[in-house]
Amino acid sequence: MASCSTRLSRHAGGVKVAGSIEKVEILEVYILYSEVILKHYVGHTQNVEERLAYHNSGYSKYTKSGIPWKLVWSQECTDRSEAMKLEKKIKKRGAKRFLIDLGV
């Protein structure tokens, strides 16, 4: 079973497994913070740098009022199901409380 706590190194688009390459989808669950609106935003993506640039571009109606957004936390997951579960857990707890629980 894949886990968000397991960090796997990327190697030629996959993870090196006993001499072969196994295709693994690496996703990152992330938390952004806006000092403008004093709110957090939680999401998941394959490329957190590109996603942060998108949020700061003003194209997203949900995040354009908070520009500029800053990345405050991220965690790699090895499958979409685990990433979505972690994202839901953070949203249910609240991003601020989740970060406090982690000591961030």
Order of alpha helices (4+ residues) and beta strands (2+ residues): beta-beta-beta-beta-alpha-beta-alpha-alpha
